[in-house]
Amino acid sequence: MILEKDNAARCARMAKIRLTPAETALYEDQMKELFAWVEQLSAVDTSAVKESAAIRAAYLRPDTPVTDESLAQTLVGQFSDQKDHCVKVKKVL
């Protein structure tokens, strides 16, 4: 990945944080180091490496939707404020 001069400043804007010029320079240097390390890692051929049990253990359940209509109705019924089959909750932010 090619890093541009203002990547740290752009990331800070997206995260809605303010950085001093010194912090921006520090984070730009750290990002360059990180991406150089990622490039080194991606150059390694892992095609002959067998999958370990730890990788298989990371998948705790299949990603399948639950379609229990009675459970859905029970949960929705617990909310007092509803509109168009949706529940209304208090604003978090």
Rosetta blueprint (number, residue, H / E / L):
1 M L
2 I L
3 L L
4 E L
5 K L
6 D L
7 N H
8 A H
9 A H
10 R H
11 C H
12 A H
13 R H
14 M H
15 A L
16 K L
17 I L
18 R L
19 L L
20 T L
21 P H
22 A H
23 E H
24 T H
25 A H
26 L H
27 Y H
28 E H
29 D H
30 Q H
31 M H
32 K H
33 E H
34 L H
35 F H
36 A H
37 W H
38 V H
39 E H
40 Q H
41 L H
42 S H
43 A L
44 V L
45 D L
46 T L
47 S L
48 A L
49 V L
50 K L
51 E L
52 S L
53 A H
54 A H
55 I H
56 R H
57 A H
58 A L
59 Y L
60 L L
61 R L
62 P L
63 D L
64 T L
65 P L
66 V L
67 T L
68 D L
69 E H
70 S H
71 L H
72 A H
73 Q H
74 T H
75 L H
76 V H
77 G H
78 Q L
79 F L
80 S L
81 D L
82 Q E
83 K E
84 D L
85 H L
86 C E
87 V E
88 K L
89 V L
90 K L
91 K L
92 V L
93 L L
